[in-house]
């Protein structure tokens, strides 16, 4: 047995955890984007009518 080598079962677990992490991060990003976009839609514009030219 080679010292320091990743065993097939360990590689499988590492791959599964990487996949899970990527999916969770992707879902988190989508969730944040939806939350931020809905917050922007609910905000009233504060600069309307105050533009000076």
N, C-alpha and C positions, 0 to 999 in steps of 0.2 A: 504494500500500500504506500502510495506517494504521500509524503508529508506536506501539509498545506494545500492539498487539492480539495476542491469542493466535490463531495460525493453526489451521485445522481439524485438521491432523495433530497439532499440539501438544496441542490440546484432547483429542483421542482418546487420546493417550499419558497425559496427566494423569488422565483419567477411568479408564483401565485401572489405573494405579498406585493411585489412590484405592480402587478396587474391591478390588484385591489387598491393600492395607493393611487395609481393613475386614475382609476374610475372615481374614487372619492374626491380627488382634487378637481377633476373635470366637473363633477356634480356641484362641488362647492363654488367653482367659478360661475357656472350657469345660474346657481341660486343667487349669488351676489349680484350678477348682472341684472337678473329679473327684479331683485329688491331695489337696486339703485335706479333702474329705469322706471319702476312704479313710483318711487319717491320723487323723481323729477317730474313726472306727469301730474302728481298731486300738488306740487309747489306752484304758487302763484308767481308770475314774473314780477320782479321788484323794480326793474329798470324801465318799464313801459312809460312813455310819455315824459320822461325826464331827460331825454337826449337833447343836448344843446348843440346847435350848428353855427 
